[in-house]
């Protein structure tokens, strides 16, 4: 069974974004990072999800806004 990809939308200078990435790396999660501050396509994609901010971690139809180890663990 192939797992759905995890995407982390981040912005420049966001300490919680760094915490999300570190947490996912610690748990050997496979994910891609999209910087909405530096990538116009990533910004448009992020906006289409109707986010409230960054970091926004998405897997399928599930989302985690901000940093929550418990919620991220459930997503992995």
N, C-alpha and C positions, 0 to 999 in steps of 0.2 A: 504494500500500500504506500502510495506516494503522499507525503504530508504536504499540506498547503504551505506556500512560502510565507515567511514573516518579513514584513517591511517596516522599517523604523524611519519615520519622518522627523528630521532634526532641524534646528536652526543654529546659526553661528552664535557662540558665546553662551550656550544653554547648559548649565551644570547638570540638570536632570537628564538631558539627552545623553551626556557622557555616562551617567549612572546606569541608564537603560542599556547602553551598549556594553558596558563592563559586566552587568548582570547576565546578559545573554551570552557573552563570551565565557563567563565562568561556568555556565551550564551547557557549554558546547552546542548551543543552538545555532542553526544555520539561518542567516538573515541577510537582508540587504539594507543599506543605509541610503536614504535620499535626503539631501540637504536642500530644504526649501528656500534658504537664504541665497544659495549660489546656483541653483538649477531651475530654470524657468519651467521646464516640463514637470519636474518634481513638485514645484509650487502649484501648478495648475491641477495636478493629480490630487495633491493634498487638499486644495480648496474644494474640489468636487466631492470630497468625503464629508465636507461641512464640519471641519475641526474647530475646536475651541483653542488650540494652541499646540505647542510641541513640548516634549516628544509625544508623538502619536505612533503607537505600535499597532500594526494591523496584521491579522491572519484570517483570511477568508472574510466572513462577515462580523468577526469579533474585533473589538478595539480596546486598547488600553491607553488612556490619556494620562500623561505625567509618568511618575515613577511609583510603582507599587510592586514590590517583590512578589507578593502573593498573587496578584492578578497576572503578572508576567509568567510566573511559574505555571499557572493554569493555562496560559496561552501556549506555552512550549509543549 
